[in-house]
């Protein structure tokens, strides 16, 4: 199978790190959240990486940028679920995860800006 260039992107590598950490963290959710918050946060964090990969496969910068926008939205969905989970008492100190999200958001925003400059 051909090696796709999205695997070389630092932003994609960081998104995969976040996936691994969210999967571990979501194991702490109570059984009652198995098909609610746990499933939703996993879907959202996977969406970040998958949209980067899919966008990279598109022909132009404008299309790629649209997929980065979706990734960005999914990342903030992850953050919102984490906030709700803390409020509900399911998670305690997750400052390192918030830090990862902040870093990834900056990387996505930077990529989005650079793509936008190339098609305007």
TITIVEX-518047 format. One record per residue: y negated, x, z negated of N, C-alpha, C, O in turn; residue number from 1. Coordinates in Angstrom, 2 decimals. Layout:
+---------+---------+---------+---------+---------+---------+---------+---------+---------+---------+---------+---------+-----+
:     n_v :     n_u :     n_w :    ca_v :    ca_u :    ca_w :     c_v :     c_u :     c_w :     o_v :     o_u :     o_w :  nr :
+---------+---------+---------+---------+---------+---------+---------+---------+---------+---------+---------+---------+-----+
:       Y :       X :       Z :       Y :       X :       Z :       Y :       X :       Z :       Y :       X :       Z : NUM :
...
+---------+---------+---------+---------+---------+---------+---------+---------+---------+---------+---------+---------+-----+
//
This chain:
+---------+---------+---------+---------+---------+---------+---------+---------+---------+---------+---------+---------+-----+
:     n_v :     n_u :     n_w :    ca_v :    ca_u :    ca_w :     c_v :     c_u :     c_w :     o_v :     o_u :     o_w :  nr :
+---------+---------+---------+---------+---------+---------+---------+---------+---------+---------+---------+---------+-----+
:    1.18 :    0.84 :    0.00 :    0.00 :    0.00 :    0.00 :   -1.25 :    0.88 :    0.00 :   -1.29 :    1.93 :   -0.65 :   1 :
:   -2.24 :    0.44 :    0.73 :   -3.49 :    1.19 :    0.85 :   -4.27 :    1.18 :   -0.47 :   -4.33 :    0.16 :   -1.16 :   2 :
:   -4.87 :    2.31 :   -0.80 :   -5.73 :    2.43 :   -1.99 :   -7.11 :    1.90 :   -1.63 :   -7.78 :    2.47 :   -0.77 :   3 :
:   -7.54 :    0.82 :   -2.27 :   -8.84 :    0.23 :   -1.98 :   -9.93 :    0.93 :   -2.76 :   -9.71 :    1.38 :   -3.89 :   4 :
:  -11.08 :    1.02 :   -2.17 :  -12.18 :    1.78 :   -2.75 :  -12.75 :    1.16 :   -4.03 :  -13.43 :    1.85 :   -4.79 :   5 :
:  -12.48 :   -0.12 :   -4.30 :  -12.98 :   -0.71 :   -5.55 :  -12.42 :    0.03 :   -6.76 :  -13.05 :    0.06 :   -7.81 :   6 :
:  -11.24 :    0.61 :   -6.62 :  -10.62 :    1.33 :   -7.73 :  -11.38 :    2.59 :   -8.11 :  -11.21 :    3.12 :   -9.20 :   7 :
:  -12.22 :    3.05 :   -7.21 :  -13.03 :    4.24 :   -7.46 :  -14.33 :    3.91 :   -8.19 :  -14.99 :    4.79 :   -8.73 :   8 :
:  -14.70 :    2.64 :   -8.20 :  -15.97 :    2.23 :   -8.82 :  -15.89 :    2.30 :  -10.33 :  -14.96 :    1.76 :  -10.94 :   9 :
:  -16.86 :    2.96 :  -10.94 :  -16.91 :    3.05 :  -12.41 :  -17.02 :    1.67 :  -13.04 :  -16.43 :    1.41 :  -14.09 :  10 :
:  -17.78 :    0.79 :  -12.41 :  -17.96 :   -0.56 :  -12.95 :  -16.62 :   -1.30 :  -12.98 :  -16.37 :   -2.07 :  -13.91 :  11 :
:  -15.77 :   -1.07 :  -12.00 :  -14.45 :   -1.71 :  -12.00 :  -13.58 :   -1.11 :  -13.11 :  -12.88 :   -1.83 :  -13.82 :  12 :
:  -13.63 :    0.21 :  -13.26 :  -12.85 :    0.87 :  -14.31 :  -13.26 :    0.37 :  -15.69 :  -12.41 :    0.14 :  -16.55 :  13 :
:  -14.57 :    0.20 :  -15.90 :  -15.07 :   -0.32 :  -17.19 :  -14.62 :   -1.76 :  -17.40 :  -14.32 :   -2.15 :  -18.53 :  14 :
:  -14.57 :   -2.53 :  -16.34 :  -14.13 :   -3.92 :  -16.48 :  -12.65 :   -3.99 :  -16.87 :  -12.24 :   -4.88 :  -17.61 :  15 :
:  -11.86 :   -3.06 :  -16.37 :  -10.44 :   -3.02 :  -16.72 :  -10.27 :   -2.62 :  -18.20 :   -9.42 :   -3.15 :  -18.90 :  16 :
:  -11.09 :   -1.68 :  -18.66 :  -11.07 :   -1.32 :  -20.08 :  -11.39 :   -2.53 :  -20.95 :  -10.74 :   -2.77 :  -21.97 :  17 :
:  -12.39 :   -3.31 :  -20.52 :  -12.76 :   -4.50 :  -21.28 :  -11.63 :   -5.52 :  -21.29 :  -11.37 :   -6.16 :  -22.31 :  18 :
:  -10.95 :   -5.67 :  -20.18 :   -9.80 :   -6.59 :  -20.12 :   -8.77 :   -6.21 :  -21.18 :   -8.31 :   -7.07 :  -21.94 :  19 :
:   -8.42 :   -4.95 :  -21.24 :   -7.42 :   -4.49 :  -22.21 :   -7.86 :   -4.79 :  -23.64 :   -7.08 :   -5.26 :  -24.46 :  20 :
:   -9.13 :   -4.52 :  -23.92 :   -9.64 :   -4.74 :  -25.27 :   -9.73 :   -6.22 :  -25.63 :   -9.44 :   -6.62 :  -26.76 :  21 :
:  -10.12 :   -7.04 :  -24.66 :  -10.19 :   -8.49 :  -24.92 :   -8.79 :   -9.07 :  -25.12 :   -8.61 :   -9.94 :  -25.96 :  22 :
:   -7.81 :   -8.60 :  -24.36 :   -6.45 :   -9.07 :  -24.55 :   -5.96 :   -8.76 :  -25.97 :   -5.36 :   -9.62 :  -26.62 :  23 :
:   -6.22 :   -7.54 :  -26.44 :   -5.83 :   -7.18 :  -27.81 :   -6.56 :   -8.03 :  -28.83 :   -5.96 :   -8.56 :  -29.77 :  24 :
:   -7.86 :   -8.16 :  -28.64 :   -8.70 :   -8.91 :  -29.58 :   -8.31 :  -10.38 :  -29.63 :   -8.28 :  -10.98 :  -30.70 :  25 :
:   -8.02 :  -10.95 :  -28.48 :   -7.71 :  -12.39 :  -28.43 :   -6.37 :  -12.72 :  -29.11 :   -6.10 :  -13.88 :  -29.39 :  26 :
:   -5.56 :  -11.72 :  -29.37 :   -4.32 :  -11.95 :  -30.12 :   -4.62 :  -12.39 :  -31.56 :   -3.76 :  -12.95 :  -32.23 :  27 :
:   -5.84 :  -12.12 :  -32.02 :   -6.24 :  -12.49 :  -33.38 :   -6.62 :  -13.97 :  -33.50 :   -6.78 :  -14.49 :  -34.60 :  28 :
:   -6.76 :  -14.65 :  -32.36 :   -7.12 :  -16.06 :  -32.40 :   -5.97 :  -16.86 :  -33.02 :   -4.80 :  -16.49 :  -32.86 :  29 :
:   -6.29 :  -17.93 :  -33.72 :   -5.21 :  -18.76 :  -34.29 :   -4.40 :  -19.44 :  -33.19 :   -4.87 :  -19.61 :  -32.07 :  30 :
:   -3.20 :  -19.82 :  -33.54 :   -2.30 :  -20.49 :  -32.60 :   -2.95 :  -21.73 :  -31.98 :   -2.69 :  -22.06 :  -30.82 :  31 :
:   -3.79 :  -22.39 :  -32.74 :   -4.45 :  -23.61 :  -32.25 :   -5.40 :  -23.33 :  -31.08 :   -5.78 :  -24.25 :  -30.36 :  32 :
:   -5.77 :  -22.07 :  -30.89 :   -6.67 :  -21.70 :  -29.79 :   -5.92 :  -21.07 :  -28.61 :   -6.55 :  -20.55 :  -27.69 :  33 :
:   -4.61 :  -21.12 :  -28.64 :   -3.78 :  -20.52 :  -27.57 :   -4.20 :  -20.99 :  -26.17 :   -4.28 :  -20.19 :  -25.24 :  34 :
:   -4.47 :  -22.29 :  -26.04 :   -4.80 :  -22.84 :  -24.72 :   -6.27 :  -23.21 :  -24.59 :   -6.66 :  -23.89 :  -23.64 :  35 :
:   -7.07 :  -22.77 :  -25.53 :   -8.50 :  -23.04 :  -25.47 :   -9.26 :  -21.72 :  -25.34 :   -9.37 :  -21.17 :  -24.24 :  36 :
:   -9.79 :  -21.23 :  -26.43 :  -10.61 :  -20.02 :  -26.39 :   -9.85 :  -18.80 :  -25.90 :  -10.37 :  -18.02 :  -25.11 :  37 :
:   -8.63 :  -18.63 :  -26.35 :   -7.84 :  -17.47 :  -25.95 :   -7.62 :  -17.44 :  -24.44 :   -7.86 :  -16.41 :  -23.80 :  38 :
:   -7.18 :  -18.53 :  -23.89 :   -6.94 :  -18.61 :  -22.45 :   -8.25 :  -18.47 :  -21.68 :   -8.29 :  -17.79 :  -20.65 :  39 :
:   -9.30 :  -19.11 :  -22.16 :  -10.58 :  -19.08 :  -21.45 :  -11.20 :  -17.68 :  -21.43 :  -11.73 :  -17.25 :  -20.40 :  40 :
:  -11.14 :  -16.98 :  -22.55 :  -11.73 :  -15.64 :  -22.59 :  -10.95 :  -14.67 :  -21.70 :  -11.53 :  -13.79 :  -21.07 :  41 :
:   -9.64 :  -14.85 :  -21.64 :   -8.83 :  -14.00 :  -20.77 :   -9.12 :  -14.27 :  -19.31 :   -9.21 :  -13.34 :  -18.51 :  42 :
:   -9.27 :  -15.54 :  -18.96 :   -9.62 :  -15.87 :  -17.57 :  -10.98 :  -15.30 :  -17.19 :  -11.16 :  -14.75 :  -16.10 :  43 :
:  -11.94 :  -15.44 :  -18.10 :  -13.30 :  -14.97 :  -17.81 :  -13.35 :  -13.46 :  -17.65 :  -13.99 :  -12.95 :  -16.73 :  44 :
:  -12.68 :  -12.73 :  -18.53 :  -12.73 :  -11.26 :  -18.45 :  -12.00 :  -10.75 :  -17.20 :  -12.42 :   -9.77 :  -16.60 :  45 :
:  -10.93 :  -11.41 :  -16.83 :  -10.23 :  -11.04 :  -15.59 :  -11.11 :  -11.32 :  -14.39 :  -11.10 :  -10.56 :  -13.42 :  46 :
:  -11.87 :  -12.40 :  -14.44 :  -12.77 :  -12.76 :  -13.34 :  -13.80 :  -11.67 :  -13.06 :  -14.19 :  -11.47 :  -11.92 :  47 :
:  -14.23 :  -10.98 :  -14.10 :  -15.19 :   -9.89 :  -13.92 :  -14.62 :   -8.85 :  -12.97 :  -15.25 :   -8.50 :  -11.97 :  48 :
:  -13.44 :   -8.36 :  -13.27 :  -12.80 :   -7.32 :  -12.46 :  -12.39 :   -7.82 :  -11.08 :  -12.59 :   -7.13 :  -10.08 :  49 :
:  -11.83 :   -9.01 :  -11.02 :  -11.34 :   -9.53 :   -9.74 :  -12.48 :   -9.77 :   -8.76 :  -12.31 :   -9.56 :   -7.55 :  50 :
:  -13.61 :  -10.22 :   -9.24 :  -14.74 :  -10.44 :   -8.35 :  -15.36 :   -9.14 :   -7.85 :  -15.87 :   -9.08 :   -6.74 :  51 :
:  -15.31 :   -8.10 :   -8.67 :  -15.74 :   -6.79 :   -8.20 :  -14.83 :   -6.34 :   -7.06 :  -15.30 :   -5.89 :   -6.01 :  52 :
:  -13.53 :   -6.46 :   -7.27 :  -12.56 :   -6.05 :   -6.25 :  -12.71 :   -6.87 :   -4.96 :  -12.74 :   -6.31 :   -3.86 :  53 :
:  -12.80 :   -8.18 :   -5.12 :  -12.92 :   -9.02 :   -3.93 :  -14.23 :   -8.77 :   -3.20 :  -14.26 :   -8.71 :   -1.97 :  54 :
:  -15.30 :   -8.63 :   -3.95 :  -16.60 :   -8.38 :   -3.33 :  -16.62 :   -7.08 :   -2.56 :  -17.22 :   -7.00 :   -1.49 :  55 :
:  -15.98 :   -6.05 :   -3.10 :  -15.94 :   -4.75 :   -2.43 :  -15.23 :   -4.84 :   -1.09 :  -15.51 :   -4.06 :   -0.18 :  56 :
:  -14.32 :   -5.78 :   -0.97 :  -13.57 :   -5.93 :    0.28 :  -14.36 :   -6.65 :    1.37 :  -13.96 :   -6.65 :    2.53 :  57 :
:  -15.48 :   -7.24 :    1.00 :  -16.28 :   -7.99 :    1.98 :  -17.03 :   -7.05 :    2.90 :  -17.24 :   -5.88 :    2.58 :  58 :
:  -17.44 :   -7.58 :    4.02 :  -18.03 :   -6.74 :    5.06 :  -19.44 :   -6.26 :    4.76 :  -19.80 :   -5.15 :    5.13 :  59 :
:  -20.23 :   -7.06 :    4.10 :  -21.62 :   -6.68 :    3.92 :  -22.07 :   -6.65 :    2.47 :  -21.40 :   -7.17 :    1.58 :  60 :
:  -23.21 :   -6.02 :    2.26 :  -23.78 :   -5.87 :    0.92 :  -24.17 :   -7.22 :    0.33 :  -24.05 :   -7.43 :   -0.88 :  61 :
:  -24.62 :   -8.14 :    1.17 :  -25.04 :   -9.46 :    0.66 :  -23.85 :  -10.22 :    0.08 :  -23.96 :  -10.82 :   -0.99 :  62 :
:  -22.74 :  -10.18 :    0.77 :  -21.53 :  -10.84 :    0.26 :  -21.05 :  -10.17 :   -1.02 :  -20.69 :  -10.84 :   -1.99 :  63 :
:  -21.05 :   -8.85 :   -1.01 :  -20.62 :   -8.10 :   -2.21 :  -21.52 :   -8.47 :   -3.38 :  -21.04 :   -8.68 :   -4.50 :  64 :
:  -22.81 :   -8.56 :   -3.13 :  -23.77 :   -8.91 :   -4.17 :  -23.47 :  -10.29 :   -4.77 :  -23.60 :  -10.49 :   -5.97 :  65 :
:  -23.07 :  -11.23 :   -3.92 :  -22.72 :  -12.57 :   -4.42 :  -21.54 :  -12.50 :   -5.39 :  -21.52 :  -13.21 :   -6.40 :  66 :
:  -20.56 :  -11.67 :   -5.09 :  -19.41 :  -11.52 :   -5.98 :  -19.81 :  -10.81 :   -7.27 :  -19.26 :  -11.10 :   -8.34 :  67 :
:  -20.75 :   -9.88 :   -7.19 :  -21.25 :   -9.22 :   -8.40 :  -21.97 :  -10.23 :   -9.28 :  -21.87 :  -10.17 :  -10.51 :  68 :
:  -22.69 :  -11.16 :   -8.67 :  -23.33 :  -12.23 :   -9.44 :  -22.30 :  -13.06 :  -10.21 :  -22.53 :  -13.43 :  -11.36 :  69 :
:  -21.19 :  -13.34 :   -9.57 :  -20.13 :  -14.11 :  -10.23 :  -19.54 :  -13.29 :  -11.38 :  -19.28 :  -13.82 :  -12.46 :  70 :
:  -19.32 :  -12.00 :  -11.14 :  -18.82 :  -11.12 :  -12.20 :  -19.76 :  -11.12 :  -13.40 :  -19.33 :  -11.19 :  -14.55 :  71 :
:  -21.04 :  -11.04 :  -13.09 :  -22.07 :  -11.02 :  -14.14 :  -22.00 :  -12.30 :  -14.97 :  -22.06 :  -12.26 :  -16.20 :  72 :
:  -21.88 :  -13.43 :  -14.30 :  -21.76 :  -14.70 :  -15.00 :  -20.51 :  -14.77 :  -15.86 :  -20.55 :  -15.26 :  -16.99 :  73 :
:  -19.40 :  -14.28 :  -15.34 :  -18.14 :  -14.26 :  -16.10 :  -18.25 :  -13.36 :  -17.33 :  -17.70 :  -13.67 :  -18.38 :  74 :
:  -18.96 :  -12.26 :  -17.18 :  -19.14 :  -11.35 :  -18.31 :  -19.89 :  -12.04 :  -19.44 :  -19.55 :  -11.87 :  -20.61 :  75 :
:  -20.90 :  -12.82 :  -19.09 :  -21.64 :  -13.52 :  -20.14 :  -20.87 :  -14.72 :  -20.68 :  -21.14 :  -15.17 :  -21.79 :  76 :
:  -19.93 :  -15.22 :  -19.92 :  -19.01 :  -16.23 :  -20.46 :  -18.15 :  -15.59 :  -21.54 :  -17.90 :  -16.20 :  -22.58 :  77 :
:  -17.68 :  -14.37 :  -21.29 :  -16.90 :  -13.63 :  -22.30 :  -17.74 :  -13.46 :  -23.56 :  -17.25 :  -13.70 :  -24.67 :  78 :
:  -18.98 :  -13.04 :  -23.39 :  -19.85 :  -12.84 :  -24.55 :  -20.06 :  -14.14 :  -25.33 :  -20.04 :  -14.13 :  -26.56 :  79 :
:  -20.27 :  -15.24 :  -24.62 :  -20.47 :  -16.53 :  -25.28 :  -19.22 :  -16.95 :  -26.07 :  -19.33 :  -17.48 :  -27.18 :  80 :
:  -18.06 :  -16.73 :  -25.50 :  -16.81 :  -17.08 :  -26.20 :  -16.65 :  -16.21 :  -27.45 :  -16.21 :  -16.70 :  -28.49 :  81 :
:  -17.00 :  -14.94 :  -27.35 :  -16.95 :  -14.06 :  -28.52 :  -17.88 :  -14.55 :  -29.61 :  -17.52 :  -14.56 :  -30.79 :  82 :
:  -19.07 :  -14.96 :  -29.23 :  -20.05 :  -15.47 :  -30.19 :  -19.51 :  -16.73 :  -30.87 :  -19.60 :  -16.86 :  -32.10 :  83 :
:  -18.97 :  -17.65 :  -30.09 :  -18.38 :  -18.86 :  -30.66 :  -17.21 :  -18.53 :  -31.59 :  -17.06 :  -19.12 :  -32.65 :  84 :
:  -16.41 :  -17.57 :  -31.17 :  -15.25 :  -17.18 :  -31.97 :  -15.67 :  -16.59 :  -33.31 :  -15.02 :  -16.81 :  -34.33 :  85 :
:  -16.76 :  -15.83 :  -33.30 :  -17.29 :  -15.31 :  -34.56 :  -17.80 :  -16.44 :  -35.43 :  -17.54 :  -16.47 :  -36.64 :  86 :
:  -18.53 :  -17.35 :  -34.83 :  -19.09 :  -18.49 :  -35.56 :  -17.98 :  -19.34 :  -36.19 :  -18.15 :  -19.90 :  -37.27 :  87 :
:  -16.86 :  -19.43 :  -35.51 :  -15.73 :  -20.20 :  -36.02 :  -14.88 :  -19.42 :  -37.03 :  -13.95 :  -19.96 :  -37.63 :  88 :
:  -15.23 :  -18.15 :  -37.21 :  -14.52 :  -17.33 :  -38.19 :  -13.24 :  -16.69 :  -37.68 :  -12.44 :  -16.20 :  -38.48 :  89 :
:  -13.04 :  -16.69 :  -36.37 :  -11.82 :  -16.12 :  -35.81 :  -11.89 :  -14.60 :  -35.66 :  -10.87 :  -13.92 :  -35.66 :  90 :
:  -13.10 :  -14.08 :  -35.53 :  -13.30 :  -12.64 :  -35.33 :  -14.35 :  -12.12 :  -36.30 :  -15.25 :  -12.86 :  -36.69 :  91 :
:  -14.22 :  -10.86 :  -36.67 :  -15.19 :  -10.25 :  -37.57 :  -16.09 :   -9.29 :  -36.80 :  -16.84 :   -9.71 :  -35.92 :  92 :
:  -16.01 :   -8.03 :  -37.14 :  -16.89 :   -7.04 :  -36.52 :  -16.39 :   -6.69 :  -35.12 :  -15.37 :   -6.01 :  -34.96 :  93 :
:  -17.12 :   -7.15 :  -34.15 :  -16.76 :   -6.85 :  -32.76 :  -17.92 :   -6.17 :  -32.04 :  -18.12 :   -6.35 :  -30.84 :  94 :
:  -18.68 :   -5.39 :  -32.79 :  -19.84 :   -4.72 :  -32.22 :  -19.46 :   -3.77 :  -31.08 :  -20.23 :   -3.60 :  -30.13 :  95 :
:  -18.29 :   -3.16 :  -31.17 :  -17.87 :   -2.25 :  -30.08 :  -17.62 :   -3.02 :  -28.79 :  -17.89 :   -2.51 :  -27.70 :  96 :
:  -17.12 :   -4.24 :  -28.89 :  -16.90 :   -5.08 :  -27.70 :  -18.25 :   -5.50 :  -27.12 :  -18.45 :   -5.48 :  -25.90 :  97 :
:  -19.18 :   -5.88 :  -28.00 :  -20.52 :   -6.24 :  -27.53 :  -21.18 :   -5.05 :  -26.82 :  -21.90 :   -5.23 :  -25.84 :  98 :
:  -20.94 :   -3.87 :  -27.32 :  -21.48 :   -2.66 :  -26.72 :  -20.89 :   -2.45 :  -25.32 :  -21.60 :   -2.09 :  -24.39 :  99 :
:  -19.59 :   -2.67 :  -25.19 :  -18.93 :   -2.57 :  -23.88 :  -19.53 :   -3.59 :  -22.90 :  -19.78 :   -3.28 :  -21.73 : 100 :
:  -19.75 :   -4.80 :  -23.39 :  -20.31 :   -5.85 :  -22.54 :  -21.72 :   -5.47 :  -22.09 :  -22.07 :   -5.65 :  -20.92 : 101 :
:  -22.51 :   -4.94 :  -23.01 :  -23.87 :   -4.53 :  -22.66 :  -23.86 :   -3.43 :  -21.60 :  -24.62 :   -3.48 :  -20.64 : 102 :
:  -23.00 :   -2.45 :  -21.77 :  -22.88 :   -1.36 :  -20.79 :  -22.45 :   -1.90 :  -19.43 :  -23.03 :   -1.54 :  -18.41 : 103 :
:  -21.44 :   -2.75 :  -19.43 :  -20.94 :   -3.32 :  -18.18 :  -22.01 :   -4.19 :  -17.52 :  -22.14 :   -4.17 :  -16.29 : 104 :
:  -22.76 :   -4.95 :  -18.30 :  -23.83 :   -5.79 :  -17.75 :  -24.89 :   -4.92 :  -17.06 :  -25.38 :   -5.27 :  -15.99 : 105 :
:  -25.23 :   -3.82 :  -17.68 :  -26.21 :   -2.90 :  -17.08 :  -25.68 :   -2.32 :  -15.78 :  -26.41 :   -2.19 :  -14.80 : 106 :
:  -24.40 :   -1.98 :  -15.76 :  -23.79 :   -1.42 :  -14.55 :  -23.77 :   -2.46 :  -13.42 :  -24.08 :   -2.15 :  -12.27 : 107 :
:  -23.39 :   -3.69 :  -13.77 :  -23.36 :   -4.75 :  -12.76 :  -24.76 :   -5.04 :  -12.23 :  -24.96 :   -5.23 :  -11.03 : 108 :
:  -25.72 :   -5.08 :  -13.13 :  -27.10 :   -5.35 :  -12.73 :  -27.62 :   -4.24 :  -11.81 :  -28.30 :   -4.51 :  -10.82 : 109 :
:  -27.31 :   -3.02 :  -12.14 :  -27.72 :   -1.88 :  -11.32 :  -27.09 :   -1.94 :   -9.93 :  -27.76 :   -1.71 :   -8.93 : 110 :
:  -25.81 :   -2.26 :   -9.89 :  -25.11 :   -2.39 :   -8.62 :  -25.71 :   -3.53 :   -7.80 :  -25.93 :   -3.40 :   -6.60 : 111 :
:  -25.98 :   -4.63 :   -8.46 :  -26.56 :   -5.80 :   -7.79 :  -27.91 :   -5.44 :   -7.18 :  -28.20 :   -5.80 :   -6.04 : 112 :
:  -28.74 :   -4.73 :   -7.94 :  -30.06 :   -4.33 :   -7.43 :  -29.92 :   -3.40 :   -6.23 :  -30.64 :   -3.55 :   -5.24 : 113 :
:  -29.02 :   -2.46 :   -6.31 :  -28.85 :   -1.51 :   -5.20 :  -28.32 :   -2.21 :   -3.96 :  -28.71 :   -1.88 :   -2.84 : 114 :
:  -27.43 :   -3.17 :   -4.13 :  -26.92 :   -3.94 :   -2.99 :  -28.03 :   -4.78 :   -2.38 :  -28.15 :   -4.88 :   -1.15 : 115 :
:  -28.84 :   -5.39 :   -3.23 :  -29.93 :   -6.23 :   -2.75 :  -30.93 :   -5.40 :   -1.92 :  -31.42 :   -5.86 :   -0.90 : 116 :
:  -31.21 :   -4.20 :   -2.37 :  -32.14 :   -3.32 :   -1.64 :  -31.60 :   -2.98 :   -0.26 :  -32.37 :   -2.79 :    0.68 : 117 :
:  -30.28 :   -2.91 :   -0.14 :  -29.70 :   -2.51 :    1.15 :  -29.71 :   -3.65 :    2.18 :  -29.58 :   -3.38 :    3.38 : 118 :
:  -29.85 :   -4.90 :    1.75 :  -29.87 :   -5.97 :    2.74 :  -31.22 :   -6.67 :    2.87 :  -31.35 :   -7.60 :    3.67 : 119 :
:  -32.19 :   -6.26 :    2.11 :  -33.53 :   -6.87 :    2.24 :  -34.39 :   -6.11 :    3.19 :  -35.54 :   -6.48 :    3.42 : 120 :
+---------+---------+---------+---------+---------+---------+---------+---------+---------+---------+---------+---------+-----+
//
